Amino acid sequence: MIRITLKIEGMMCGMCESHINDTIRRELNVDKVTSSRSKKESVIIAKDDIENEKIRACVAKTGYELINITKEPYEKRSFFGFLKRK
């Protein structure tokens, strides 16, 4: 799995966050997406990497400005993950 963090300019309210989230869910194959206007970012969790060009095109449809894309591996944590055997 991968965690993709998008720095986005222009989000001003909760509806802006929803607009970004809905567009990303509709256009890209993601497991989860959350956006924060105060942090000026959206975080995507996906099974597979998504091409930067597809992400840029998706955000461009919303009218907001994509500043930066960062990617890092993501390990899904289970509720009982703290009980791992040694």
C-alpha atoms as a printed R data frame, in Angstrom:
   type eleno elety resid chain resno       x       y       z
1  ATOM     1    CA   MET     A     1   0.000   0.000   0.000
2  ATOM     2    CA   ILE     A     2   1.044   3.591  -0.520
3  ATOM     3    CA   ARG     A     3   0.314   6.919   1.166
4  ATOM     4    CA   ILE     A     4   0.200   9.891  -1.209
5  ATOM     5    CA   THR     A     5   0.168  13.387   0.292
6  ATOM     6    CA   LEU     A     6  -0.954  16.266  -1.918
7  ATOM     7    CA   LYS     A     7  -0.257  19.886  -0.998
8  ATOM     8    CA   ILE     A     8  -3.180  21.875  -2.403
9  ATOM     9    CA   GLU     A     9  -3.834  25.627  -2.436
10 ATOM    10    CA   GLY     A    10  -7.293  27.158  -2.535
11 ATOM    11    CA   MET     A    11  -9.392  25.072  -0.135
12 ATOM    12    CA   MET     A    12 -11.369  27.459   2.089
13 ATOM    13    CA   CYS     A    13 -14.155  25.428   3.720
14 ATOM    14    CA   GLY     A    14 -15.571  21.986   4.383
15 ATOM    15    CA   MET     A    15 -17.297  21.956   1.011
16 ATOM    16    CA   CYS     A    16 -13.914  22.470  -0.662
17 ATOM    17    CA   GLU     A    17 -12.574  19.437   1.197
18 ATOM    18    CA   SER     A    18 -15.608  17.389   0.142
19 ATOM    19    CA   HIS     A    19 -15.243  18.496  -3.478
20 ATOM    20    CA   ILE     A    20 -11.603  17.344  -3.570
21 ATOM    21    CA   ASN     A    21 -12.430  14.045  -1.814
22 ATOM    22    CA   ASP     A    22 -15.389  13.254  -4.095
23 ATOM    23    CA   THR     A    23 -13.394  13.977  -7.255
24 ATOM    24    CA   ILE     A    24 -10.439  11.843  -6.129
25 ATOM    25    CA   ARG     A    25 -12.745   8.939  -5.181
26 ATOM    26    CA   ARG     A    26 -14.527   9.155  -8.535
27 ATOM    27    CA   GLU     A    27 -11.444   9.549 -10.750
28 ATOM    28    CA   LEU     A    28  -8.753   7.453  -9.028
29 ATOM    29    CA   ASN     A    29  -8.625   3.946  -7.560
30 ATOM    30    CA   VAL     A    30  -8.162   4.742  -3.845
31 ATOM    31    CA   ASP     A    31  -8.968   3.007  -0.569
32 ATOM    32    CA   LYS     A    32  -9.268   6.210   1.456
33 ATOM    33    CA   VAL     A    33  -8.917   9.960   1.010
34 ATOM    34    CA   THR     A    34  -9.051  12.785   3.548
35 ATOM    35    CA   SER     A    35  -8.536  16.498   3.035
36 ATOM    36    CA   SER     A    36  -7.749  19.359   5.397
37 ATOM    37    CA   ARG     A    37  -8.118  22.995   4.428
38 ATOM    38    CA   SER     A    38  -6.104  24.106   7.478
39 ATOM    39    CA   LYS     A    39  -3.158  21.851   6.557
40 ATOM    40    CA   LYS     A    40  -3.683  22.589   2.844
41 ATOM    41    CA   GLU     A    41  -3.375  18.908   2.019
42 ATOM    42    CA   SER     A    42  -5.151  15.767   0.925
43 ATOM    43    CA   VAL     A    43  -3.946  12.316   1.927
44 ATOM    44    CA   ILE     A    44  -4.674   9.300  -0.263
45 ATOM    45    CA   ILE     A    45  -4.268   5.672   0.790
46 ATOM    46    CA   ALA     A    46  -4.180   3.260  -2.156
47 ATOM    47    CA   LYS     A    47  -3.234  -0.339  -2.820
48 ATOM    48    CA   ASP     A    48  -1.092   0.596  -5.824
49 ATOM    49    CA   ASP     A    49   0.875   3.655  -6.852
50 ATOM    50    CA   ILE     A    50  -0.970   6.251  -8.916
51 ATOM    51    CA   GLU     A    51   0.813   8.130 -11.683
52 ATOM    52    CA   ASN     A    52   1.537  11.773 -10.869
53 ATOM    53    CA   GLU     A    53   0.003  12.864 -14.176
54 ATOM    54    CA   LYS     A    54  -3.322  11.221 -13.255
55 ATOM    55    CA   ILE     A    55  -3.292  12.910  -9.858
56 ATOM    56    CA   ARG     A    56  -2.490  16.304 -11.401
57 ATOM    57    CA   ALA     A    57  -5.296  15.932 -13.970
58 ATOM    58    CA   CYS     A    58  -7.753  14.920 -11.255
59 ATOM    59    CA   VAL     A    59  -6.962  17.896  -9.007
60 ATOM    60    CA   ALA     A    60  -6.988  20.264 -12.007
61 ATOM    61    CA   LYS     A    61 -10.643  19.308 -12.614
62 ATOM    62    CA   THR     A    62 -11.524  20.708  -9.177
63 ATOM    63    CA   GLY     A    63 -10.064  24.143  -9.890
64 ATOM    64    CA   TYR     A    64  -7.597  24.015  -6.989
65 ATOM    65    CA   GLU     A    65  -3.826  24.294  -7.365
66 ATOM    66    CA   LEU     A    66  -1.696  21.203  -6.723
67 ATOM    67    CA   ILE     A    67   1.639  22.335  -5.278
68 ATOM    68    CA   ASN     A    68   3.417  19.100  -4.369
69 ATOM    69    CA   ILE     A    69   3.052  15.296  -4.347
70 ATOM    70    CA   THR     A    70   4.900  13.071  -1.868
71 ATOM    71    CA   LYS     A    71   4.676   9.292  -1.689
72 ATOM    72    CA   GLU     A    72   5.662   6.821   1.006
73 ATOM    73    CA   PRO     A    73   4.942   3.182   1.821
74 ATOM    74    CA   TYR     A    74   1.925   2.636   4.058
75 ATOM    75    CA   GLU     A    75   1.321  -0.272   6.391
76 ATOM    76    CA   LYS     A    76  -2.285  -0.781   7.356
77 ATOM    77    CA   ARG     A    77  -2.636  -1.105  11.113
78 ATOM    78    CA   SER     A    78  -5.181  -3.501  12.508
79 ATOM    79    CA   PHE     A    79  -7.105  -2.930  15.711
80 ATOM    80    CA   PHE     A    80  -5.147  -5.707  17.421
81 ATOM    81    CA   GLY     A    81  -1.781  -4.802  15.876
82 ATOM    82    CA   PHE     A    82  -0.276  -4.171  19.303
83 ATOM    83    CA   LEU     A    83  -0.656  -7.903  20.078
84 ATOM    84    CA   LYS     A    84   1.951  -8.991  17.514
85 ATOM    85    CA   ARG     A    85   3.826 -12.079  18.540
86 ATOM    86    CA   LYS     A    86   7.569 -11.915  18.801
